[in-house]
Amino acid sequence: MSDLMDTVLIERTRALIPDDTVEQKRMFGGTCFMVNGNMLVCVSKRGLMARVGADQEEEALSKPHASQCRPTGRPMPGFIRIEPDGIETDDDLKDWVEMARAYVCALPPKAAKPKKAKAGKAAQ
């Protein structure tokens, strides 16, 4: 996926998540969409990573172009990786975003972590 296609996928994904509570953050080599501090989906050159939860994992894995997310070689339960071919259409992308939202929006909000002081700046 080219940088242009990556940008288009980010825009397509953002259009499906109009909430003001959604934050975009660079993580996992891509752009993650967070709801109340919890990761919803992550867009990257490799496709989409969706957080669907353990209860929906079996259903998610039965879909075309989906596999268990294994960024370090070990499985991440409840996280699904979708190849670019699996999110080509807006309907396919919407299905994944809605599946992730069903799980993530039911999670309690994460408390914001305190910002660390930048190196080289002395505390005053």
C-alpha positions, 0 to 999 in steps of 0.5 A, spaced: 500 500 500 502 506 498 503 512 502 497 515 498 493 509 499 495 509 506 492 516 507 486 515 503 484 509 508 485 513 514 480 518 511 475 513 509 476 510 516 475 517 520 469 518 516 466 512 519 468 514 526 465 521 527 465 521 534 468 527 538 471 522 543 475 519 538 482 520 538 488 519 532 494 517 535 501 514 531 502 507 534 504 500 531 507 503 525 500 506 523 495 511 525 490 508 531 483 510 532 482 511 540 475 511 543 476 513 551 483 511 551 482 504 548 484 502 541 479 501 536 482 500 529 489 501 527 490 503 519 497 501 516 501 499 510 499 492 512 491 493 512 487 494 518 488 491 525 481 491 529 480 490 536 474 486 536 475 482 543 475 475 545 467 474 544 467 476 537 474 473 535 472 466 532 466 470 528 472 475 525 477 470 523 471 466 519 471 472 514 476 473 508 482 476 509 482 476 516 488 473 521 490 473 528 494 479 530 501 477 531 506 483 531 511 479 535 510 472 533 505 471 539 498 472 538 494 478 541 487 475 543 481 479 541 485 483 535 484 481 528 489 483 522 485 484 516 489 484 509 488 490 504 484 486 500 479 485 506 477 492 506 477 495 499 470 497 499 467 502 504 462 496 506 467 491 508 471 497 512 464 499 515 463 492 518 470 491 521 469 498 524 462 497 527 465 490 530 470 493 533 466 499 536 461 494 539 467 491 543 471 497 544 465 502 546 463 497 552 470 498 555 471 503 561 475 509 559 482 509 560 485 514 565 490 519 561 497 517 563 501 523 566 505 526 561 513 525 562 517 531 562 522 532 556 529 529 556 534 535 557 529 540 561 530 540 568 524 540 573 522 547 576 
